[in-house]
Amino acid sequence: MNSTDESRLYEAADSKTSQRELQQRYHYLDNLRALAMIAGVLFHAALAYSSMLHGLWLSADSQQSAAVDVVGFFTHLFRMPLFFLIAGFFAAYLVATRGMKGFMVNRAKRVLLPLIIFLPLCLWAVVAAMLNAANTVENKSPVLAMVAKALANPAEAPPPPPPTTMHLWFLYVLVFLYLLTWAFSYLEWNGLRKKLVQITPLVFLLGAPLLLMPGLLLVGSPLPAPDSFLPQLWAFGFFGLFFSAGYWMFTNDNLIETLSRYWWLMLIGSVLLYIVYYQLMPTRIVLPAPPIEIHLKIVLKICEAYIAVWMTLACLVLGKRYLNGVNRSMRFMADSSYWIYIIHVPLLFAIQYQLMDLHWGWLTKFAVSVLATLAIGVLSYTLLVRWTPIGWMLNGRRK
């Protein structure tokens, strides 16, 4: 199937669907995507006060709390899966409305170009703040102390870490998924689509998470960021399947309604599985990670798979129910969230380094770092991005 056939397939999916209806704005998906990105800011800010990752995070503070790990790693299991599912949905939407060529051009502008421009700038900002903090912060984190030691004794310094895509890894992975979308458009998928729509809701909810197991078994727990420039196979077997589910969801728009009656069961089930998951997790993460017994790893991965699927679907159901209206504040957040996410990690590090020597509680430091990061992000978006070529690149031209 070529790109023209793919476009016609979507246009003919429902003979009653007019072009005007096809061009509608999916407010609840825009809002959920924005919330997923803002949740990423909260998650990365919280890692500074995580007892589990204290030895691995650059801005790890002397103030720590287990509550950070309990809440943070629960949201970590479904925040990015939700984002990739929404990305897959909008990929199918763009193919349907613009054709494969228009889709690829649009994604090159909105995803590939920001990655090329902002990744070097973010890397420079993080390294500059880290070097300054290594020389000025008194209560250094373990990683920052290692950096300071390396700066003081260059001859004994360990080899530098491999290049990283940092928090922009999701853009890097999306580029590959878009290329796979183009490649797979030449295959015939009608037979598979017909079989998928015949699956009952309960079979889907119980069986779909198992498809994630091969990818999850290739990586440890908690799930690391696939931020290497070498593409990570497990990321495609995990995030790629959520992307594919979103792509399929575009042609099966009654999926959410079909599953809406089960949202509370998925929520309760996810919480119960997370209790098991958290109890099996180590209290401190160290590198290299010690070997883990295979039966324990399988239990952890089953929990991750079901929580990721069930919580993602529950978010979709609740999002469509409560976030599907036109709201100026939510629209502004949806528009600004992309920019805020791009710049938030360098800002967080720079702010949290300044807080490390203060004798405040972790919750106060967390609140200050989040509010300051969001304030700078919103202000810079409003004054420097929204009506400028940067804003046009990220969100398209505004009327």
Residue, then its C-alpha position, 0 to 999 in steps of 0.5 A: m500500500n502506497s501513501t496515496d492508498e493509505s490516505r484514501l483508506y482513512e478518508a473512506a473509513d466512514s463515508k459520513t465523515s466530512q473533511r470538516e469533521l476530519q479537521q476537528r481538534y481533539h481537545y482532550l488529546d491535546n490536553l492530555r499530551a500537555l499534562a504528560m509533558i508538565a508531569g515530566v517537569l514534576f517527575h524530573a524535579a522530584l528526582a532530586y529528592s528521591s532516595m532511590l536515585h540519590g546516587l545517580w542524579l546530578s542535583a540529588d539533594s541531602q533532603q530525601s523522601a520515600a514519598v517521592d519514589v512512591v508517587g513519582f515512579f507510579t506516574h513514570l510507568f504510564r506518563m510516556p506510554l500515554f504520550f506515545l499513544i497520543a503521538g501515534f494517534f496524531a500521526a494517523y490523523l496527519v496521514a489522513t489529512r495531509g497524505m504521507k508526504g505532508f505528514m513527513v514534512n510536518r514531523a520534520k519541522r515539528v520534531l526533527l528540527p527542534l531536536i537538531i536545534f535544541l539538543p546541543l543547546c540543552l547539553w551546553a546549558v546542563v554542562a555549564a551549570m554542572l561545572n559551576a555547581a561542582n566549584t560552588v556547591e558545598n553539599k554536593s550530590p554523589v555525582l556532583a562530587m565525582v565531577a568535582k574530584a575529576l576536575a581537581n585531578p584530571a589525570e585520575a578522572p574516569p572516561p566521560p560518559p557516552p553522548t546522550t539525547m538527554h530528556l529529548w530522547f522522546l523526539y529521537v525515538l519519534v523520528f525513528l517511529y515516523l520513518l517506520t510509519w512511512a515504511f509500513s505504509y507499503l504493507e497491507w493492514n486491512g486483515l489485521r485491522k478487521k481482526l483487531v476490531q473483533i477483540t472483546p474489551l476484556v480480552f484486550l485488557l488482559g492480553a494487550p499488556l503481554l505484547l509488551m513483555p518481550g521489550l520490557l524483559l530487555v531492560g531493568s527496573p525502574l524503566p530507564a530513559p532510552d537516551s542513547f544515540l544507539p537506538q534501544l530495541w526495548a524502547f521500540g518494543f514498548f513505546g513503539l507498541f503504544f505508538s502503534a496502538g494510537y495509530w490504530m485508535f484513529t481508525n477505531d474511534n469507539l475504542i475509548e467508549t468501549l473501554s469506558r465502563y472499565w476505567w475504575l477497574m483498571l485504576i484499582g488494578s494498577v494501584l494493587l499491582y503497583i503495591v506489589y511492584y514497589q515492594l519488590m523494587p530496591t531501595r537504592i539504584v546503583l550502577p552497574a545494577p546487580p543481577i536479579e533472579i529471573h522469576l522476580k524480573i518477570v513479576l516486575k515486568i508483568c506489573e509494568a506492562y499492565i500498569a502502563v496499559w491500564m493507566t494509559l487507557a484510564c487516562l484516555v477515558l477520563g480525559k475524554r470525559y472531563l478534558n474535551g472542552v474548549n478552555r483558554s487556559m488549557r489551550f495555552m498550556a497545550d501550546s506552551s508545554y512543548w517549549i517548557y518541556i524542551i528547556h525544563v531540565p537545564l532550568l531545573f538543574a540550575i535552580q536546584y543547585q542553588l537550593m542544595d546548600l539551603h536548610w529547607g525541607w524537601l517539599t519546599k525545595f521541590a515546590v520552589s524549583v517547580l514553580a520557578t521552572l514553570a514561571i520561567g517557561v511560561l514567561s519565555y514562551t509568552l515573550l520570546v516564543r509564542w509569536t516568533p519563528i520558534g513558536w511557528m516551528l514548535n506549534g505552527r503559525r498562530k492566527 
